[in-house]
Structures are given as C-alpha cells and as structure tokens.
C-alpha cells in the first residue's frame, strides 16, 4: 500500500509529529511505502494565485478554476503543485495530520487543498463524489484537539466533532472521490501525562494495522439525488 501523509504542524517535536513518526515507522516496517509532505518543513505557500501555473489562459482576469482547466490541458502546473498532484495520484491512502485550529484546518493545510486539488485533473467535468478522480482510494484525518473529548459531543460546549469535521471529510475528501475512514482523534494531548500520550500512539498504530478492514463513513450516493436538481430523492 502506498500512503501519503500531509503533515501540518510547525513543531517537529509536537504530538502531531509523534503521530506522523508512528505512521511512518508502521508503514516502513510492514512492507508498505510512505511519503510525507511536511508542509512547514517544505515552506509550502498556502496563498493561491498565478504562481500555481506556468501557463496563462487569461492574462487580464484571474479565475483560478479556468486557469486550472487550462493548465490540466497544457501541462501548465508549477513544479511544486505538479509534485503534490502526482503524490495524490500515486497513493492508495491519504492521511491529513494536523491540529484542529479554530475548528478547522490550519491555514497551511487549507492552502494546500486550495492549490493542489485542481479543477480538471482532480475534480470537475463529471468527477465528484462517487465518480471522483480518487475513487477507490482511502483517506483519513488524524488530528489533535486542545479540548477534552467530553467537550465535543452533540450537546457539549464545542459541538459534535463529526459535524466540525464534516466540511473536511465530505467537502474535501469525499468530494474528490476518496472513501473516507473514521478519523483518529487525540483529544487534548497537551493536557494529559506521558502514559496517556503513549496509549494514544499505541491506539493509532492499531488503527493503522486495521486500515484494510476499516469501513468508511457512509455518505449518500450520487444516485440518491436527482441529477437535475441535486435534491435528495424522496
């Protein structure tokens, strides 16, 4: 299995760093191949603009999706973007490793998605959800939170963690065709002791060992919606 980890934390010795090292150790030690895009180490620029491209469709007015379509047809992505797209096409499993910041992705990881998940090659022209470019591949979020697990239930202070992660799981990963596995969440690792952090790492390794048999989150199929209105069929 080929695994791509998109790692988004500025501190190498963070618990996110420990989770990524755990994953790399597991995959390398069990006959798999793994690549890590360490966005901070790469100094990845999250700002999306004309630097994404070596081609120009319309020099007078920048519309990113049209430039992406044009670049798809004319091999016009910058080397940085082309390399990340190629990693996505190579992998069987994609893991986003990140701390939950302001109830969402860190800016550097959101910017990665903005720049790399391009129209034409990754989505659009009939490629989305069930028919997405990454149909048949798996994806999983691995993340840390600042708050304890007891604050992330449906009636708790921060709200349901599944709802918080829905825009990422469904709106990014499932939209582009991935089968989305349930997330691995290490709650409040900064506020627990070393033994509890060690337990989280062991639990994460076990999750990785069970990837092949883990059932994805079940989202409605495109066939459940009217093809003209995209409203759910009654």
N, C-alpha and C positions, 0 to 999 in steps of 0.2 A: 504494500500500500504506500502511495506517495502522499505525504502530508505537508501542507503549507501552514505555517503559523505566522499570523500577522501580529507582532508584538508591539504594544503601545504603552510603554511606561518609561519615564525619564531616568529612573534609578535602577541600575543593574542589580543591586542587592535587595531590591524590593521583593515582596511576596509574589508579585506577578512574575518577577524574574525567576524565582524559585519554581513556580508552576511551569514556566517555559522550559527551564532546565530539566525538570522532571519528565516532561513530554519528550524532549529531545533524547534523553537517556533511554526512555522506554522504547521509542521507535528505533533508535540506532541499535539497541540491544536485542531487538526481536525481528530482525530481517526486513525492516521497513526503511524507507528513505524519507528524510525530512529536510525541509528548507525553512529558514526563519527570515522573515523580513522584519528586522528590528528598526522600526521607523525612526526612533530618536537617534540611534547609532548611525543610521543612513542619512540623518539630517533631511528627512523627507519633507518637502514643502507642501503643506496642505492647501495652499491657495491655488485654485483652478483658474487658468487663463490661457492665453495663446502659447505659453511655453509648453503646454501639453503636446503641441503639434510641430511637425516640420513642414507641413503643408498649410496652405491658406485657401479656404473656399471663398470667403467674402471678406476682403480687406477693409471694407467700410463699416461693417457692423458685425460684432462678435456674438454669435449664438452658438453656445457650446455643443448642443446636440447636432446641429448641422455640420459643425466642424468635425465632430466625431464620426458622423456618417461618411464625410468626405475622406477623412484620414483612414477609415476602415477600407475604403475602396482604393486608396492610393498609397497604402503602406506609410502613412504620414504621422505616426505617433512618435513622440520623443523617445530616446533610448530608455529613459527612466520608466516611462509609462509602459512601453512595449515589454520591458523585462518583467514587470509585475503582472501584466496580462498573460504572458507566457507561463509564469508560475501557476496562475489560476487554471490555465488550460492543462497543465501538467498534473496537478494534484488530484487525488481521489477524495481527500478530506481537507477541509479548510477550518482552521481554528482562529478565532479572534481572541487574543489575550489582552485584557485591559482592566483598568479600574473604572468603576462606574462613577463618572463625574457629572454632577448636575443632572442626574437621572438619564444619562445618555453616554454616547461615545466621547472619549477625549477628542479634541479638535483635530489632532494629527491623524487619528484613525478615520474620523468622518471625512477629512480631506482626502485620505487615501481612497475611500469609497467614491467620493465625488470625481476624482481624477481618473481612477483606474476602471471603474465599472462603466464602460463607454457604450454609447448607443451605436448599434450596427454590429459590433463584434460580440458584445456581451448581452445586450437586450435590444428589443425593438424589432419591427418587421416580423411580427408573429412569435418572437421569442420572449416569453414571460411565463412565470409560474410553472405549470406542468410542462410547458414546451420551452422553458428557458434554456439558455446556452449551457448551463451546468447541470442539466437533467442527468440523474444517475449518480451525481456526486453528493457527498455528505458535508455538512457544515455544523459547527458547534461554537457557542460562546463559552469562554472560560473567563470568569471575572471575579473581581473582589469588590466589596462594598465597604463604606465607612460605618454604616449602621448594622445593628444586630439583626438576625433573622426574624426575631419577634416583631420588628417594625415594618416588615414587608409583606404582610398578609392583606387580604382584600379589605379588611376593616381596620387595618393598622395605620399608624401615623404616616408612613411614606407611600402607602398604597400597594397593591398587588404587584409583586416583582414580575409576574408573567405579563401583565399589562404594560409595565415600564419597558420591558424588553421586546414587546410586540413590533414596534417600528423597525427594530434591527432584524429580528428573526424573520418576520413576514415581509416587511417593506424593503429589505435589502437582500437577505439571503434567499428566502423562498421566491421572491420576485425574479431573481436571476436563475432560478431552477433548482437550487440545492434542496435536498432532503435535509430538513433542519432537526438536529438532535436536541433533546432537552439540555439546557445549559448546566455547566458546572459552576457553582457559586460558592466562593469562600467568603462568608459573612464576617466582617469586622476583624480581619486578621491582625490589625494593629492593636487590638484591644483584648487579645487572648494570649495565653502563655505559649512557650515553645512546644510543649507537649501537644497542645491543641493544633498548633500550626503543622506539626509533624503528622498528626492524624489527617489533616486536610490533604497533605501531599500524598499520603498513602491512599486516601479515598480517590484522589484524582488519578493516580496510577491505575487503580482498579477500574475506574470509568474508561480509561483508555484501553485497558485489556478487553473490555466488553463492547468496544465500538462496533464490531462486526455484527453483534446481535442486538444492539440498542435500537428500539423502534423510534422512528422520527415522530415529531409533533404532527398531529393530523390536522391539516388545513383543508378547507373545501377545495374541490377540484374545479378547473375551468368549466367542466361540463355541468356543474351545479348552477351556472349563471347563464342568463340569456345572452347570446352572442352579439345582439344588437345594443341592448341597454346596459349589460353587465350587472343587472339586478339579479339577486338570488331567486332561483325558481321556487315557486310555492310548493 
